[in-house]
Amino acid sequence: MSTSLSHAHQSAKSAFVAGCSPSIRGLNAIVREVARTNIPVLLMGESGTGKEVYGRLIHRLSKHCHTPLKKLSCRTLEAEEFLAQLRSDLRGSDERPEDVVRTLFLDGIDELDLACQKVLLSLLPDGESDENVRNSARLIASTSRNLEKEMEAGRFRSELYFRINGVCLRLPPLRDRREDILPLMEHFLTKYKAELVRNLPVLSNKEREMLVGHAWPGNVRELENLARKIVVLGDAGKAIQELQEMPKPEPTHAEESRSLSLKMAARAASRQTERDLISKALERTHWNRKRAAQQLQISYKSLLYKIKQTGLEGKQ
């Protein structure tokens, strides 16, 4: 497993996020198809689940891999600075047209206020990127919040949501793919052994059990930080013991079931809402897909994908 992980850093063609869990294998399969297109991608997941890793992976596997990926953080920039940088990136320079961004990664798009969202919407290309349009850009955005709920609360513009959500990739937390914990730890230990020129610590069976049993609230980022600490200290037991000392509220079986049910219900509701919006747009336009795509402010290809994804295909 660690070998395949290291290969992921060496080859753009096979550079998929490593993992043996069904959720990661499924994500990698979708990325393989989506990366070849210009469809906007929305990466949704908790902090530390690897949204930027997937964003850069999509860029490396795309036809724009030879151009730089421009990352803009929606969290750290002031509104005016953010908008100025965005305009510069999308319009490029008259002196250096090669500097025009082909792939724009908006990190933490849920942090933008409504005013910034409106300006961003006005600057984004309308639909699929056109190779003949100089200011076109393939858009990848990430969010730690559920944007469907943010829309319902009035904190996120629905028209912007549909523009950026050509395909939504939901990254699972590490606690939901425990079979990936030990292979990932092995990979990070090997990585930092080489970077720090230290001996490779050997984990005992008890320490491995502790790792698998940990809740990992910080997800893969927390696991990587722990691996680096283990290599620096040269003592896996001491570093891992601190995980046991962290407060870990254990939900009852009833609470776990209720949480799972609510999570499933929320996902089903968001899918149904999206399906209803698309269905109504198709009905209004008498199934003229191009007009429906314009009304939803998404590309024609994205609409075709979503019609198939939501089961509306053949419902005409």
HUDAHU-V379453 format. One record per residue. PHI is phi in whole degrees, -180 to 180 (999 if undefined). NEAR is the number of other ideal C-beta (glycine too) atoms within 12 Angstrom. Layout:
[[PHI:NEAR] [PHI:NEAR]]
//
This chain:
[[999:23] [-65:24] [-65:15] [-66:25] [-66:31] [-67:20] [-64:18] [-64:32] [-90:23] [-105:13] [-126:16] [-68:21] [-74:16] [-117:21] [-81:28] [-105:30] [-62:45] [-78:34] [164:34] [-103:21] [-72:26] [-58:15] [-65:27] [-72:40] [-63:21] [-66:21] [-62:37] [-62:31] [-66:16] [-67:31] [-59:36] [-58:22] [-83:19] [-68:33] [-61:34] [-77:21] [-104:28] [-106:33] [-62:36] [-61:43] [-122:44] [-110:41] [-101:42] [-119:38] [179:37] [-63:28] [-60:26] [89:27] [-86:38] [104:41] [-64:41] [-69:30] [-59:37] [-70:41] [-61:42] [-69:31] [-65:39] [-59:46] [-65:36] [-63:31] [-94:33] [-91:34] [-74:19] [-101:30] [-63:22] [-80:13] [-103:23] [-67:20] [-91:29] [-98:29] [-104:28] [-121:38] [-87:22] [-81:33] [-94:21] [-96:14] [-87:21] [-70:16] [-56:21] [-65:13] [-65:16] [-61:30] [-67:26] [-63:18] [-66:26] [-64:35] [-61:23] [-62:22] [-68:32] [-78:33] [-94:22] [74:23] [-117:16] [-64:11] [-78:8] [-131:10] [-62:14] [-69:14] [-81:19] [-61:29] [-71:37] [-100:34] [-132:37] [-113:43] [-107:39] [-95:45] [-87:31] [75:29] [-64:45] [-68:36] [-84:29] [-72:36] [-79:23] [-62:22] [-65:16] [-66:32] [-61:35] [-64:19] [-68:22] [-58:37] [-60:27] [-72:20] [-94:30] [-74:37] [-61:33] [-86:26] [89:27] [-63:28] [-64:33] [-108:16] [-62:16] [-90:9] [-98:18] [-64:20] [-97:26] [-72:30] [-154:41] [-83:43] [-104:49] [-125:49] [-128:46] [-125:42] [-149:40] [-96:28] [-104:27] [-79:26] [-70:37] [-62:30] [-70:20] [-64:26] [-66:26] [-61:17] [-84:15] [80:12] [-99:23] [-140:35] [-73:30] [-63:27] [-67:24] [-72:37] [-58:38] [-71:36] [-71:36] [-89:42] [-100:41] [-67:40] [-138:37] [-105:37] [-105:38] [-97:34] [-86:39] [-76:32] [-69:32] [-62:38] [-66:30] [-95:25] [-142:32] [-65:27] [-67:21] [-93:38] [-64:39] [-68:31] [-61:33] [-67:40] [-61:44] [-60:30] [-62:31] [-70:37] [-63:38] [-65:27] [-60:25] [-78:27] [-60:23] [-72:17] [-68:15] [-97:21] [53:10] [-124:21] [-73:18] [-85:23] [-66:31] [-107:18] [-89:27] [-80:15] [-62:12] [-65:15] [-66:28] [-65:23] [-64:17] [-64:28] [-65:37] [-67:26] [-84:19] [-72:30] [-77:26] [52:34] [-63:21] [-93:22] [58:31] [-64:39] [-62:25] [-64:31] [-65:40] [-65:28] [-61:22] [-66:38] [-61:37] [-64:24] [-64:27] [-62:37] [-67:30] [-65:22] [-76:21] [70:19] [-142:20] [-67:31] [-59:21] [-66:18] [-69:29] [-71:31] [-59:21] [-64:19] [-64:31] [-69:19] [-84:12] [-75:17] [-64:9] [-132:15] [-62:10] [-98:10] [-70:14] [-73:10] [-62:10] [-65:10] [-67:13] [-63:15] [-65:13] [-66:14] [-63:17] [-63:16] [-64:14] [-65:14] [-64:19] [-66:14] [-65:14] [-64:19] [-65:20] [-64:16] [-66:18] [-67:27] [-65:22] [-67:18] [-61:24] [-63:34] [-63:23] [-64:17] [-63:31] [-67:36] [-61:25] [-65:17] [-64:30] [-68:29] [-67:18] [-63:16] [-98:20] [54:12] [64:22] [-83:17] [-64:28] [-65:20] [-68:18] [-64:31] [-63:30] [-64:22] [-65:23] [-82:36] [58:30] [-130:40] [-74:35] [-62:25] [-65:24] [-64:38] [-64:39] [-59:26] [-63:30] [-72:34] [-61:29] [-70:18] [-65:22] [-92:26] [81:15] [-85:28] [-61:19] [86:9] [-92:14] [-61:14]]
//
